[in-house]
Amino acid sequence: MPDNTNINEEEDIVVTLDLDDGTQVDCAILTIFGVNGQDYIALLPLDEAGEPNEDGDVYLYRYSEDDDGNPELDNIDNDEEYEKVAARFDELLEEADIEELLDN
């Protein structure tokens, strides 16, 4: 689970994750979406220049907000839950691609 999540709302929304190995990674928020009544967040890691990584990696976490509206991220520990979330995220990507094609 990320130890710390900082969201800087003055610029493009960037989340800084403190990973278990002690490293930090900045991520752009791709989307927040629901699966079976639970919200999830898709994060795209950024390189040192603030550009999207070229690996195609996307981080998926459970998303919620505390009583003060501060975001909270939790790892998805269950394989079955992760598969459902990943499948829904893939559907959203396909829908976005179709919408992009229709707009062009």
Backbone hydrogen bonds, N-H to C=O, Kabsch-Sander energy under -0.5 kcal/mol:
donor,donor_aa,acceptor,acceptor_aa,energy
3,D,18,D,-2.3
6,N,16,T,-0.9
8,N,6,N,-0.5
8,N,14,V,-1.3
9,E,7,I,-0.8
14,V,8,N,-0.6
15,V,27,C,-3.1
16,T,6,N,-1.5
17,L,15,V,-0.6
17,L,25,V,-2.9
18,D,4,N,-1.1
19,L,17,L,-0.8
19,L,23,T,-2.9
22,G,19,L,-2.1
25,V,17,L,-1.9
27,C,15,V,-2.7
28,A,44,L,-2.7
29,I,13,I,-1.1
30,L,28,A,-0.6
30,L,42,A,-2.9
31,T,42,A,-1.0
33,F,40,Y,-2.3
35,V,38,Q,-2.6
38,Q,35,V,-1.9
39,D,63,Y,-0.5
40,Y,33,F,-3.0
41,I,61,Y,-2.5
42,A,31,T,-2.7
43,L,41,I,-0.5
43,L,59,Y,-3.0
44,L,28,A,-2.9
46,L,26,D,-3.0
47,D,51,E,-3.4
50,G,47,D,-2.1
53,N,45,P,-2.3
59,Y,43,L,-3.1
61,Y,41,I,-1.9
62,R,74,D,-2.9
63,Y,39,D,-2.7
64,S,72,E,-2.0
66,D,70,N,-2.4
69,G,66,D,-2.2
72,E,64,S,-3.0
74,D,62,R,-1.8
77,D,75,N,-0.8
82,Y,78,N,-2.6
83,E,79,D,-2.5
84,K,80,E,-1.9
85,V,81,E,-2.4
86,A,82,Y,-3.1
87,A,83,E,-2.2
88,R,84,K,-2.2
89,F,85,V,-2.5
90,D,86,A,-2.3
91,E,87,A,-1.9
92,L,88,R,-2.2
93,L,89,F,-2.2
94,E,90,D,-2.3
95,E,91,E,-2.6
96,A,92,L,-2.4
97,D,93,L,-2.3
98,I,94,E,-2.2
99,E,95,E,-2.4
100,E,96,A,-2.3
101,L,97,D,-2.2
102,L,98,I,-2.3
103,D,99,E,-2.1
104,N,100,E,-1.6
